[in-house]
Amino acid sequence: MKNRLLWSLLAVFLCLNAGRICAAETEDVEAKLTDLVARIMTDVKAGKKMESDHAGHLKEFDALLAGHKDEKTDAVAHVLYMKSRLYAEIFGNEDQATEILKHVQRDYPETKFGKIAAQELSKPESEVKLSKLLAQIMADAHAGKNTEASQADHIKELDALFAQHKNEKTDDVAHILYMKSRVYTEIFSNDDKAAEILRQVRRDYPDTKFGKMAAQELAKPETEVKLSNLLGRIATDARDGKNTEASQAEHIRELDALFAKHQGEKTDDTAHILYIKSKVYSEVFKEFDKAAEIMKQLMHDYPATQFGQTAAHEIAVLDSQNKCQQIQDALAPGTKFPDFDELDLAGKPLSIASHKGKVVLLDFWATWCGPCRGDLPHVIRAYEKYHDQGFDVIGISLDDDQEKLSSFLKQNKIAWQQNFGGKAWDNKLAVKYGIMSIPATFLIDGEGKIIVKGVRGPELEDAVVKALAKK
């Protein structure tokens, strides 16, 4: 649903940060905000979507603002703006979100986010009401109300809002109908009803932005429309934690039925169905063998299509991902971590064995990785607090610019050893240990055994304390 999908909070954050250049203090604020937003989204994915679930995070927002309240910068205004999005996108509390936006507009008028807030607050009444209503619909959908019957009251509110303005041939009014069609597609899985509403938008509001969008959508081939709608539902369920074939079995049956209906048509549209199915297995289910099997079928049966011609490359990528996953599966808690013998940035020997008897955090990261930088305050805090008690960190940098890395380490007073290969994702150790995303961490005990994988954020300190207690 437009601007209302679960991960839109994080998407807004990432888009607004693309390509920015920051001073040191700004980077500190943004790094802390990055970390905070990432932890919020982790909790949201785990089903924590109420304001009370995030009381601690809200206190962190307030503390971050209090620490920089006199700085009238984009970075500080961004913190407050993201707090408003949290209330709107996750809690479904548009009234509180509006109050926070007013604060942004009033106290940070010259910043980028002050201007964005002013634009949002100047929306027509119908847009404001629509936003509130969509937030309520999404909140109920996340609570399991995914049928027209369970959301009947909200649909009545949508219809009443439209009836109040239907004679106004404007984008705002067409938007109400258009979003109703998205609700039927993405929440209720009723594509026929959604198409019926789109036809109404196209017929009654042809000169509006949404009338033109409706016309474009209705002109798409049937397979593309159904595939797009189905993929939207798969993505929505995946964001709600349904990341296995069993939990998405109904959607897979729909994909198979759609493919079976058009299997004899040797077109890009039909090949696209198989391509998407392969992507679902690799990106959502992490079943790379099955994804490769589907891609091989695509290459064999639809070789002349756009997707058939790229299948060989996709299969090679999937084979590589599968090997990485097998390596990762073998690196299970309780197993001995396979050691390495490398050099650090200063040319000194670096290995797990050289830290025997210590609790070690092996941290795969890069200066260009936002979440890595967001985690750094937690790693630095743990290192400074527990280093004298037998805790150490080994950094494996996936940077490709040694001068930039060295400058960053000096600026942030990072004292632990770093391995640098200069080959980014082709870093020797990243390849050896099947690293597919960063930050990637392994907490290792004094005997070289893995205690836990993927520990980060505030959970790192708790894990270190427990590990040190067992020394």
N, C-alpha and C positions, 0 to 999 in steps of 0.2 A: 504494500500500500504506500502510495507516494508520501515521503517524509515521515512515515509512521512505522516502518519496519523496526524490529527489535534492535538491530545493529546500527540504526541511523545515528544514534548518539556518537558512536565511535567514528562513523563515516564523516559526520560533520567536523569532528575534531581533526581527522587526518587531512581532509580537503582544505580546511582553513590554515593548516600548518605547512602545506606543500611549498617548498622553495623559499621559506623565510630565511632571513639573515638576522641573527640575534647578538646582542651584547652578552657578556658573561652573566649578568644578573637576570636578564630575560631568559637565557637558556636554563638557568636554575629554576625559575618559575615554571617554564614550559616542561622541563624534565619531570618536575614533581607532579604537574598536571597530567602528563602522559601516564605516569605510573598510577595515579589515582583513578583516571578513567579506565585504564586497563583492568585494575582490580574490581572496579564497579561492574564492568562488563562480564568479568569472570563470575561474579556473584549473580548477576542477572541471568546468565546462561544456566546457572545452577538452580534457578527458580526464585531467586530473591528479588522481588519486584515491588515491594511495599516500602514506603518511606521509613517505617520502623526497622526494616531489614538493613537499612543503610545509615543508621544514626551515626555510626563511627565515621563513615565516609563524609557525611555532611559536616561533622565537626572538623574534619581535615580541610574541607573547602573553606570553612570559616577561619581556621588557623592560618591557612595559606594566604587568604585575603588580608587578615590582620597583620601578618608579617610584612606586607607590601602595600598597605592601605594608602600611603602618601605618594605612591608611584603611579602617575596617570599614564600608563603605558598600555599598548595592545595586549601584552602578556598578562597583566593583572586584570584588565577588562575581560580577557578571554576566560579567566577562571570563573568570574561571576556569570558570564554568558553560558558557560558549560553547565553551571549549576541550574540555570533556568531550563536548559534542554533536558537535564536529568528529571526535573519535575514534570516537564511536558511529555517527554518521550517514554519514560519508564514508569513514573508514578501516576501519570494521567491526570495531574493536577495543574490545569491550565491557569487557574486563578493565581496560584502561587508563582508559576512561571512568569506570568505577566507582571506581577509585583517586582520580581527580580529584574526583568527587562527594563522596567521603569527606573530601577536603581542604576543599571548600566547606562541608560540614556542620560540620566541626570548627572551622575558623577564622572562619567568618562565620555563626554559628548564628542571629543575630537579624535577618539580612537576608532579603529576599524569596527570594533564590536559595538561601540556606542552608536555608530551610524547604522549598523545592521539592526540594532535594537529599535532605533527610531523608525526604520522602515517597517519592521514587524508590528510595531505598536500603531502604525498609521493604516493598517489594513482595514478594509470595509467591515462593517458589523457582520455581514454574512460569512466572510472569511474567518473571522474570529470565532464565531459560533461553530462553523464547520470544523475548525482545528480542534476545539474542545470536544466536539462530538466524536471525531475520529480517534482522539486520544482515549475516550471512554470505550469505544468499540474495540480498540487494540488491547486495552487493559483487560476487558472481558474475554477477548480471544485468547490471551495468554493464560487466563484462568480456566480455559477449556471450553468456553462458550463459542463453538465454531459452526453453529447452525442458525438458519434464519429464525427459527422458532425461539431459540434462546436469546436472540438479540432483537426480538420483535419491537420492543420499546424504542430502541435506538433507530431502527428503520423508520418507525413512525415519526421520530424527531427529524430524521433526514427529509422525509416526505413533507413534513410541516414547514421546514425551513425552505425547501424548494417551492412549495405552494405560495409562500409569502412573497417570493421574488420572481416567480416563473415568467412574468410578462416583461422582465428586464432582460433584454438580449445582450447580456454582458458575459465576459470571461468568468466573473465571480459566480454567476448563477449556473452557467454551463459546468463550472467546476464541481458544483454540488452533485449534479447528475453523474458526471464522469467518475467522481470518487465513489458514488454508490455502486457503479459498475465494478470498480476495483474491489469493493467489499464482497460483492457476490463471487468474484473470481478467486480472490486470495484468502478469504475467510470461509465462505460457505461452499467453495468448490462447485459453484453453479455457473458454468460457462455459458449455457444457453440464456439464462436470465441476464447475465452480464452483457452478452451480445445484443439482446433486446434493448437494454438501457442505452448502449452505445449507439444503436440505430436512432433512438430518440434524440440523443445529443446531436448526431449528424443532421437529422431532419429539422429540428427546431432551433438549433444554434449554429448554423453552417459557417457563419463568418467569424465565430469566436475561435480562440486558440484551441479550446478543447473540442469544438466541433470539427476542426481540421484534424486534430489528433485522432478523434473517433473515426473519421473517414479513412485515415491511413491504416488504422488497426483493422477496420472492417475489410479493407482491400487486400490484406495479407492472405496468403493461401491457408486453407483450413488447417493443414498440418502444422504450420508455423504458429498459428494462433493457439492451437491446443497444446503444442509443445511449450510455448512460452508460458502459458497459464499453469501448466503442470510443473514446470521447472520452478516457478514462483512458489508453488505450494511445497515442493520438496525443500527449497531453501528456507522457507518459513519454519517448517518442521525441524530442519537441521539446527536452526538457531535456537529452537526450544529443546535441544538436546537429543533429538531423534537421529542418531548418527550410525545406525546399523541397518542392514538389509531387512531384518525382521521388523524393525519399528517403522519402516517405510515400505512394507510389502505391498500395500494397496497402490501406492504411487508407481511402484515397479510394474505391477500388473497393468496399470493404465498405460505406461510407456510401451509395454509389450503389445498391448491391444492396438495402440496407435500405429506401431511399426507393422504389425501383422496386416492391418487394413491397407497399407500402402507399400508392402514389401516388394511387389512386382514392379514398382515405378523406380526406374534407375535415375533418380533425380537428386539434386543437392538437398532438397527438403527431406526426403526419406533417409538419405545418408546422415543427415543432421540428427535424426532421432537416435540412431546408433551411437553417434559421436557423443551426444549429451548423456546417454546411458553410461557410456564408458567413463565420462567425467564424474558422474554421480558416484560410481563405484570407487574411483580413485580419490576424489576430493572430499566426499562425504563419508563413505564407508571405509576408506583406506584399504580396500581390497584390490591391490595392484595387479595380482594375477588375473582376477576376473576382468578387470578393466582392460588388460592387454588382450585377453581372449576376445572381448567384444570388438576391440580395435582391429584385431586380425580378421574378424568376420567382415568388418567394414572395408578393409583393404581388399579382401578377396571378392566380395560381392558388388562393391561400388567403386571400382578402381578409377573410373573416369570422372568421378565427382570431385568437387573441391575438397571434401573431407577425406575421400579415399586417397587423394594425392599427398595428403599430409600425415596419413596414418603411420607410415614407416617411421617417421621421426617421433611421433607420439609413442609408438611401441618401444623405441629405444629409451625414451624418457621414463616410461613406466617400468621398464626392466631395471633401470638405475634406481628408481624410487623403491622398487621391491627389494633390491639388494640392501639399500639403506635401512629399510624397515626391518629386515631380517637381522642386520647388525644391531639395531636399536633393541629389538626383542631379546637378543642375547645379553644385552647389558641390563640385566634385571637386578633390583635390590637384593643384596645378599651374595651376589657373585663377585668374584675378583675382577677388578678393573684392569683390562689389558694395558700394561705400562707402555711408555714411549721413552725415547732417549733423544732429546732435541736440545737446541740452544735458545736462550732467551734473547731479548733485544740487546743486552749488554755482552752477549757472546758467552754467557755462563751456562753450564750444564743445567738441564731442566728435565725432571722426571717425577713420577709419583713416588718412586722408591726413595728419592732424596728427601722426601717429607715423611719418611716412616715414623710412626708414633704420633703424627699430627692428624687432626681432622682437616681435610682439604676440600675446598670448593673449586672444582674444575669448571670454568666459565667460558663458554664459546660466545663471543660477542663482537661488536664492531662499533666504531664511533658514529657511523652513518645510520645505525639502527635505533630508532626512537624508543621502543620498549626497553632496549638494553640500557640506554642512557637514563630512562625512567627508573630502572632498577638500581642504578649505581649508588644512590644515596643509602640504600639498604645494605648493599655489599660493603661500602666504605664504613658504615656504622658498625656492622658486625666485625669487620676486620680490626678496626680501631679498639673495639670493646673487648674482643676475645683473642687477639693475636698473642698476647703475652700468656694466655692460658692454653695455647697449643692449637689455635685455629689459623689456617693460612689459605691463601687464594692463588690459583694459577689461572691467568687469563690466556685464552687462545683467540687472538684477534683475526677477524676475517677482513681486515682493512687491506687496501692495496697501495696505500701511501704511508710510508714509514715516518716521514717528517711530520705529517698531520697527526698520526697516532702519538708520536713522542711529545708533540706540543700539547695534545689533549691530556695525556697522562700527567705532564708537569703542571698544567693549569689546574687539574682536579686533584693534585697531590695523591695520585694512585701509586702506592709503593710496592705492590706485589709484582712478581715476575710475570712477564708477558712473552708469549711465543708469537712471532710474526713471520708469515711465509710470503706475504705480498701477492697472493693469488686469489684473494677473496674466497668465493665458494669452493675453489680448487685447493684451498689450504690442505696440506698433507694430512694433518690430524683431523680436520673436519671430514675429509673423505674416509679416513680410517675408521672413524666412529659413527659413520652414517648420519651426519648432521644435515637435516633438511630445512631447519628453521632456527632462528636465533631470537632471543637468548635461549641457549640450551645449557643446562647445568647438571652436574653430578656432585653430590656430597659424598665424600669417600672417607672411611675411617682410618685409623692408624695402621691397620693391617692391609690396607689397599682394597677393601671391599666396599661396594656401593651401598650407601645407606638409603639414599633417596634420589630420584631423578626429577628434574624440572622444578626444584624448589626455588622460589623467588619472592620478592616483595617482603612484607612483614613476616611471612612464614619462615624466612631464612633464619632469622635470629632464634626463633623457637627451636628449629631443627638443630642449629649449632649448639645451643645450650644442652639439649638432650644428648647429642653426640658426645660432647665434652664430659658430661656426667658419667658416661659409660667407659671412659678411658681407663 
